[in-house]
């Protein structure tokens, strides 16, 4: 599987390459912004249609945050909801022929680093600098190296888990498409249309694209909530 292609280069600082990961991410963010802009123009007291679905989604996010982090941490619900939506749409973008941004480790690492900063900042805000530093030597001072490694490992494992599943699914799907094209050429000599690619990969997309995308977005958000809540409690 090849890495993301360079779409264009910004001619400053000896050239800054802009890959399809960046462009696809901005396209997805633009689509989310446009969707939200038009949907929220005519909100009604009695919701109908799309507004009903959106309100159900928002309620589900707030309920999940309350059950996982506690009622005192509902302020994190907008971040969790945004993270879940963006992650899900980035992964599902492969269904429309785009290279999913989540198949690039830089994307998931960036999200994990934001979560890491949220964990540390809120731990300091809740416990103070002294309490935050003291947490690294609990339950024994000898645990200091292990506690530091544990903190650093959290964003690494968080980002690798999401990236690995999406990238692996994309690689397997690409191999299957290539194999079916070769099998078509072997069975139907001279046929230029890889007819075996029609229908068979669709069943795999149910798992690799739909199920895996939703599952990884949910796991990423759940771990984010757990890490933040543990740091603040």
BALOBA-1460 file (C-alpha; in Angstrom, 3 decimals):
// residues 233
<rec num="1" residu="x" x="0.000" y="0.000" z="0.000"/>
<rec num="2" residu="x" x="1.433" y="3.353" z="-1.040"/>
<rec num="3" residu="x" x="1.447" y="6.399" z="1.199"/>
<rec num="4" residu="x" x="-0.677" y="9.502" z="0.553"/>
<rec num="5" residu="x" x="0.064" y="11.313" z="-2.704"/>
<rec num="6" residu="x" x="1.307" y="14.895" z="-2.764"/>
<rec num="7" residu="x" x="-1.470" y="16.980" z="-4.310"/>
<rec num="8" residu="x" x="0.397" y="20.290" z="-4.512"/>
<rec num="9" residu="x" x="3.262" y="22.170" z="-2.901"/>
<rec num="10" residu="x" x="3.071" y="25.525" z="-1.141"/>
<rec num="11" residu="x" x="6.027" y="27.563" z="-2.498"/>
<rec num="12" residu="x" x="7.368" y="28.821" z="0.860"/>
<rec num="13" residu="x" x="10.163" y="27.560" z="3.110"/>
<rec num="14" residu="x" x="11.648" y="25.522" z="0.255"/>
<rec num="15" residu="x" x="8.223" y="24.089" z="-0.513"/>
<rec num="16" residu="x" x="5.617" y="22.575" z="1.825"/>
<rec num="17" residu="x" x="4.045" y="19.414" z="0.356"/>
<rec num="18" residu="x" x="0.298" y="19.080" z="0.867"/>
<rec num="19" residu="x" x="-0.817" y="15.460" z="0.696"/>
<rec num="20" residu="x" x="-4.218" y="13.987" z="-0.058"/>
<rec num="21" residu="x" x="-4.566" y="13.307" z="3.674"/>
<rec num="22" residu="x" x="-4.652" y="17.061" z="4.297"/>
<rec num="23" residu="x" x="-6.877" y="17.868" z="1.332"/>
<rec num="24" residu="x" x="-9.329" y="15.054" z="2.121"/>
<rec num="25" residu="x" x="-9.468" y="16.137" z="5.762"/>
<rec num="26" residu="x" x="-10.306" y="19.707" z="4.737"/>
<rec num="27" residu="x" x="-12.925" y="18.461" z="2.291"/>
<rec num="28" residu="x" x="-14.593" y="16.430" z="5.056"/>
<rec num="29" residu="x" x="-14.438" y="19.373" z="7.467"/>
<rec num="30" residu="x" x="-15.936" y="21.589" z="4.784"/>
<rec num="31" residu="x" x="-18.743" y="19.104" z="4.199"/>
<rec num="32" residu="x" x="-19.485" y="18.967" z="7.935"/>
<rec num="33" residu="x" x="-19.525" y="22.780" z="8.140"/>
<rec num="34" residu="x" x="-21.844" y="23.165" z="5.152"/>
<rec num="35" residu="x" x="-24.167" y="20.451" z="6.457"/>
<rec num="36" residu="x" x="-24.376" y="22.035" z="9.911"/>
<rec num="37" residu="x" x="-24.817" y="25.528" z="8.441"/>
<rec num="38" residu="x" x="-27.850" y="24.615" z="6.363"/>
<rec num="39" residu="x" x="-29.419" y="22.181" z="8.834"/>
<rec num="40" residu="x" x="-29.336" y="24.697" z="11.701"/>
<rec num="41" residu="x" x="-30.908" y="27.543" z="9.684"/>
<rec num="42" residu="x" x="-34.490" y="26.480" z="10.423"/>
<rec num="43" residu="x" x="-34.536" y="24.743" z="13.767"/>
<rec num="44" residu="x" x="-37.996" y="24.019" z="15.164"/>
<rec num="45" residu="x" x="-39.304" y="23.516" z="18.687"/>
<rec num="46" residu="x" x="-40.952" y="20.313" z="17.497"/>
<rec num="47" residu="x" x="-38.111" y="18.590" z="15.608"/>
<rec num="48" residu="x" x="-38.782" y="16.828" z="12.328"/>
<rec num="49" residu="x" x="-36.709" y="14.834" z="9.871"/>
<rec num="50" residu="x" x="-32.981" y="15.499" z="10.003"/>
<rec num="51" residu="x" x="-33.299" y="17.684" z="13.091"/>
<rec num="52" residu="x" x="-34.783" y="14.737" z="14.978"/>
<rec num="53" residu="x" x="-31.849" y="12.505" z="14.051"/>
<rec num="54" residu="x" x="-29.314" y="15.172" z="15.015"/>
<rec num="55" residu="x" x="-30.950" y="15.763" z="18.375"/>
<rec num="56" residu="x" x="-30.965" y="12.028" z="19.019"/>
<rec num="57" residu="x" x="-27.258" y="11.925" z="18.213"/>
<rec num="58" residu="x" x="-26.478" y="14.864" z="20.516"/>
<rec num="59" residu="x" x="-28.497" y="13.303" z="23.327"/>
<rec num="60" residu="x" x="-26.665" y="10.001" z="22.850"/>
<rec num="61" residu="x" x="-23.285" y="11.758" z="23.053"/>
<rec num="62" residu="x" x="-24.206" y="13.623" z="26.245"/>
<rec num="63" residu="x" x="-25.616" y="10.432" z="27.766"/>
<rec num="64" residu="x" x="-22.435" y="8.514" z="26.906"/>
<rec num="65" residu="x" x="-20.216" y="11.231" z="28.391"/>
<rec num="66" residu="x" x="-22.335" y="11.366" z="31.546"/>
<rec num="67" residu="x" x="-22.245" y="7.601" z="32.018"/>
<rec num="68" residu="x" x="-18.517" y="7.287" z="31.272"/>
<rec num="69" residu="x" x="-17.050" y="10.447" z="32.802"/>
<rec num="70" residu="x" x="-19.718" y="11.585" z="35.240"/>
<rec num="71" residu="x" x="-22.300" y="14.416" z="35.206"/>
<rec num="72" residu="x" x="-19.665" y="16.975" z="36.229"/>
<rec num="73" residu="x" x="-17.755" y="16.477" z="32.970"/>
<rec num="74" residu="x" x="-20.521" y="17.117" z="30.426"/>
<rec num="75" residu="x" x="-18.459" y="20.033" z="29.114"/>
<rec num="76" residu="x" x="-16.377" y="17.498" z="27.197"/>
<rec num="77" residu="x" x="-19.403" y="16.277" z="25.206"/>
<rec num="78" residu="x" x="-18.924" y="18.705" z="22.253"/>
<rec num="79" residu="x" x="-15.302" y="17.572" z="21.859"/>
<rec num="80" residu="x" x="-16.235" y="13.883" z="22.053"/>
<rec num="81" residu="x" x="-19.101" y="14.337" z="19.589"/>
<rec num="82" residu="x" x="-16.886" y="16.226" z="17.149"/>
<rec num="83" residu="x" x="-14.110" y="13.666" z="17.470"/>
<rec num="84" residu="x" x="-16.492" y="10.774" z="16.828"/>
<rec num="85" residu="x" x="-18.138" y="12.441" z="13.818"/>
<rec num="86" residu="x" x="-14.871" y="13.483" z="12.207"/>
<rec num="87" residu="x" x="-13.242" y="10.101" z="12.818"/>
<rec num="88" residu="x" x="-16.225" y="8.204" z="11.427"/>
<rec num="89" residu="x" x="-16.523" y="10.324" z="8.287"/>
<rec num="90" residu="x" x="-12.770" y="10.226" z="7.654"/>
<rec num="91" residu="x" x="-12.798" y="6.436" z="7.763"/>
<rec num="92" residu="x" x="-15.976" y="6.130" z="5.686"/>
<rec num="93" residu="x" x="-14.587" y="8.439" z="2.992"/>
<rec num="94" residu="x" x="-13.108" y="5.339" z="1.334"/>
<rec num="95" residu="x" x="-16.650" y="4.424" z="0.255"/>
<rec num="96" residu="x" x="-16.644" y="7.386" z="-2.162"/>
<rec num="97" residu="x" x="-13.194" y="6.651" z="-3.551"/>
<rec num="98" residu="x" x="-11.169" y="8.913" z="-1.245"/>
<rec num="99" residu="x" x="-8.095" y="7.815" z="0.658"/>
<rec num="100" residu="x" x="-9.270" y="7.882" z="4.297"/>
<rec num="101" residu="x" x="-7.278" y="10.385" z="6.393"/>
<rec num="102" residu="x" x="-7.368" y="7.882" z="9.257"/>
<rec num="103" residu="x" x="-5.187" y="5.568" z="7.144"/>
<rec num="104" residu="x" x="-2.404" y="8.125" z="7.725"/>
<rec num="105" residu="x" x="-0.709" y="7.823" z="11.117"/>
<rec num="106" residu="x" x="-0.223" y="11.600" z="11.256"/>
<rec num="107" residu="x" x="-3.990" y="12.074" z="11.523"/>
<rec num="108" residu="x" x="-4.615" y="9.706" z="14.413"/>
<rec num="109" residu="x" x="-1.434" y="10.810" z="16.181"/>
<rec num="110" residu="x" x="-2.603" y="14.421" z="15.974"/>
<rec num="111" residu="x" x="-5.920" y="13.505" z="17.605"/>
<rec num="112" residu="x" x="-4.131" y="11.444" z="20.262"/>
<rec num="113" residu="x" x="-1.808" y="14.359" z="21.092"/>
<rec num="114" residu="x" x="-4.812" y="16.658" z="21.536"/>
<rec num="115" residu="x" x="-6.287" y="14.091" z="23.919"/>
<rec num="116" residu="x" x="-2.926" y="13.822" z="25.711"/>
<rec num="117" residu="x" x="-2.820" y="17.591" z="26.241"/>
<rec num="118" residu="x" x="-6.419" y="17.567" z="27.487"/>
<rec num="119" residu="x" x="-5.528" y="14.863" z="29.992"/>
<rec num="120" residu="x" x="-2.517" y="16.734" z="31.367"/>
<rec num="121" residu="x" x="-4.121" y="20.182" z="31.406"/>
<rec num="122" residu="x" x="-7.265" y="18.978" z="33.146"/>
<rec num="123" residu="x" x="-5.251" y="16.924" z="35.627"/>
<rec num="124" residu="x" x="-3.314" y="20.071" z="36.570"/>
<rec num="125" residu="x" x="-6.512" y="22.138" z="36.680"/>
<rec num="126" residu="x" x="-8.196" y="19.600" z="38.972"/>
<rec num="127" residu="x" x="-5.306" y="18.601" z="41.225"/>
<rec num="128" residu="x" x="-2.889" y="21.501" z="40.916"/>
<rec num="129" residu="x" x="0.729" y="21.230" z="39.780"/>
<rec num="130" residu="x" x="1.828" y="19.623" z="43.059"/>
<rec num="131" residu="x" x="-0.918" y="16.986" z="42.949"/>
<rec num="132" residu="x" x="-0.268" y="16.301" z="39.264"/>
<rec num="133" residu="x" x="3.447" y="15.736" z="39.858"/>
<rec num="134" residu="x" x="2.740" y="13.652" z="42.954"/>
<rec num="135" residu="x" x="0.626" y="11.302" z="40.841"/>
<rec num="136" residu="x" x="3.779" y="10.157" z="39.032"/>
<rec num="137" residu="x" x="5.240" y="8.695" z="42.231"/>
<rec num="138" residu="x" x="2.120" y="6.863" z="43.376"/>
<rec num="139" residu="x" x="1.850" y="4.364" z="44.954"/>
<rec num="140" residu="x" x="5.650" y="4.272" z="45.408"/>
<rec num="141" residu="x" x="8.446" y="6.617" z="44.264"/>
<rec num="142" residu="x" x="10.019" y="3.634" z="42.498"/>
<rec num="143" residu="x" x="7.053" y="3.712" z="40.104"/>
<rec num="144" residu="x" x="8.134" y="7.061" z="38.618"/>
<rec num="145" residu="x" x="9.753" y="5.626" z="35.437"/>
<rec num="146" residu="x" x="6.839" y="3.266" z="34.799"/>
<rec num="147" residu="x" x="4.245" y="5.991" z="35.373"/>
<rec num="148" residu="x" x="6.015" y="8.295" z="32.929"/>
<rec num="149" residu="x" x="6.227" y="5.525" z="30.326"/>
<rec num="150" residu="x" x="2.535" y="4.771" z="30.880"/>
<rec num="151" residu="x" x="1.567" y="8.391" z="30.239"/>
<rec num="152" residu="x" x="3.665" y="8.599" z="27.069"/>
<rec num="153" residu="x" x="2.397" y="5.223" z="25.830"/>
<rec num="154" residu="x" x="-1.262" y="6.270" z="25.996"/>
<rec num="155" residu="x" x="-1.300" y="8.577" z="22.929"/>
<rec num="156" residu="x" x="0.977" y="6.203" z="20.997"/>
<rec num="157" residu="x" x="-1.254" y="3.172" z="21.573"/>
<rec num="158" residu="x" x="-4.378" y="5.254" z="20.979"/>
<rec num="159" residu="x" x="-3.154" y="6.498" z="17.603"/>
<rec num="160" residu="x" x="-1.650" y="3.191" z="16.427"/>
<rec num="161" residu="x" x="-4.849" y="1.267" z="17.231"/>
<rec num="162" residu="x" x="-7.046" y="3.503" z="15.091"/>
<rec num="163" residu="x" x="-4.531" y="3.917" z="12.272"/>
<rec num="164" residu="x" x="-3.628" y="0.225" z="12.171"/>
<rec num="165" residu="x" x="-7.184" y="-1.013" z="11.793"/>
<rec num="166" residu="x" x="-8.147" y="1.447" z="9.046"/>
<rec num="167" residu="x" x="-4.860" y="1.087" z="7.134"/>
<rec num="168" residu="x" x="-5.015" y="-2.708" z="7.373"/>
<rec num="169" residu="x" x="-8.579" y="-2.752" z="6.078"/>
<rec num="170" residu="x" x="-7.633" y="-0.526" z="3.157"/>
<rec num="171" residu="x" x="-4.602" y="-2.689" z="2.342"/>
<rec num="172" residu="x" x="-6.603" y="-5.936" z="2.467"/>
<rec num="173" residu="x" x="-9.346" y="-4.462" z="0.298"/>
<rec num="174" residu="x" x="-6.750" y="-3.284" z="-2.264"/>
<rec num="175" residu="x" x="-5.171" y="-6.731" z="-2.355"/>
<rec num="176" residu="x" x="-8.558" y="-8.368" z="-2.868"/>
<rec num="177" residu="x" x="-9.397" y="-6.002" z="-5.721"/>
<rec num="178" residu="x" x="-6.044" y="-6.736" z="-7.351"/>
<rec num="179" residu="x" x="-6.456" y="-10.470" z="-6.871"/>
<rec num="180" residu="x" x="-9.955" y="-10.463" z="-8.351"/>
<rec num="181" residu="x" x="-8.705" y="-8.504" z="-11.359"/>
<rec num="182" residu="x" x="-5.963" y="-11.105" z="-11.938"/>
<rec num="183" residu="x" x="-8.413" y="-13.962" z="-11.433"/>
<rec num="184" residu="x" x="-10.757" y="-12.421" z="-13.994"/>
<rec num="185" residu="x" x="-7.910" y="-12.236" z="-16.513"/>
<rec num="186" residu="x" x="-7.048" y="-15.902" z="-15.880"/>
<rec num="187" residu="x" x="-10.612" y="-17.255" z="-16.158"/>
<rec num="188" residu="x" x="-11.910" y="-14.981" z="-18.913"/>
<rec num="189" residu="x" x="-8.982" y="-14.533" z="-21.265"/>
<rec num="190" residu="x" x="-9.061" y="-11.317" z="-23.237"/>
<rec num="191" residu="x" x="-11.784" y="-9.763" z="-21.076"/>
<rec num="192" residu="x" x="-10.765" y="-6.220" z="-20.116"/>
<rec num="193" residu="x" x="-13.521" y="-5.717" z="-17.520"/>
<rec num="194" residu="x" x="-12.735" y="-7.289" z="-14.088"/>
<rec num="195" residu="x" x="-16.242" y="-8.598" z="-13.575"/>
<rec num="196" residu="x" x="-15.281" y="-10.568" z="-10.439"/>
<rec num="197" residu="x" x="-14.704" y="-7.239" z="-8.687"/>
<rec num="198" residu="x" x="-18.421" y="-6.549" z="-8.933"/>
<rec num="199" residu="x" x="-20.335" y="-7.534" z="-5.830"/>
<rec num="200" residu="x" x="-17.734" y="-9.620" z="-3.982"/>
<rec num="201" residu="x" x="-15.821" y="-6.696" z="-2.335"/>
<rec num="202" residu="x" x="-19.140" y="-5.145" z="-1.285"/>
<rec num="203" residu="x" x="-19.565" y="-7.790" z="1.425"/>
<rec num="204" residu="x" x="-16.081" y="-7.037" z="2.729"/>
<rec num="205" residu="x" x="-16.843" y="-3.321" z="2.808"/>
<rec num="206" residu="x" x="-19.580" y="-3.998" z="5.355"/>
<rec num="207" residu="x" x="-16.842" y="-5.047" z="7.768"/>
<rec num="208" residu="x" x="-13.743" y="-3.107" z="6.741"/>
<rec num="209" residu="x" x="-15.523" y="0.168" z="5.955"/>
<rec num="210" residu="x" x="-18.759" y="0.334" z="7.916"/>
<rec num="211" residu="x" x="-18.252" y="-1.826" z="11.011"/>
<rec num="212" residu="x" x="-14.558" y="-1.114" z="11.552"/>
<rec num="213" residu="x" x="-14.969" y="2.634" z="10.983"/>
<rec num="214" residu="x" x="-17.757" y="2.932" z="13.512"/>
<rec num="215" residu="x" x="-16.054" y="0.645" z="16.013"/>
<rec num="216" residu="x" x="-12.700" y="2.449" z="15.887"/>
<rec num="217" residu="x" x="-14.321" y="5.872" z="16.205"/>
<rec num="218" residu="x" x="-16.255" y="4.642" z="19.239"/>
<rec num="219" residu="x" x="-13.185" y="3.041" z="20.870"/>
<rec num="220" residu="x" x="-11.080" y="6.156" z="20.293"/>
<rec num="221" residu="x" x="-13.714" y="8.333" z="21.967"/>
<rec num="222" residu="x" x="-14.264" y="5.892" z="24.831"/>
<rec num="223" residu="x" x="-10.546" y="5.731" z="25.627"/>
<rec num="224" residu="x" x="-10.327" y="9.510" z="25.390"/>
<rec num="225" residu="x" x="-13.101" y="9.859" z="27.958"/>
<rec num="226" residu="x" x="-11.570" y="7.233" z="30.241"/>
<rec num="227" residu="x" x="-8.120" y="8.852" z="30.158"/>
<rec num="228" residu="x" x="-9.495" y="12.323" z="30.905"/>
<rec num="229" residu="x" x="-11.787" y="11.081" z="33.672"/>
<rec num="230" residu="x" x="-9.007" y="9.063" z="35.332"/>
<rec num="231" residu="x" x="-6.682" y="12.069" z="35.269"/>
<rec num="232" residu="x" x="-9.266" y="14.292" z="36.925"/>
<rec num="233" residu="x" x="-10.483" y="11.820" z="39.583"/>
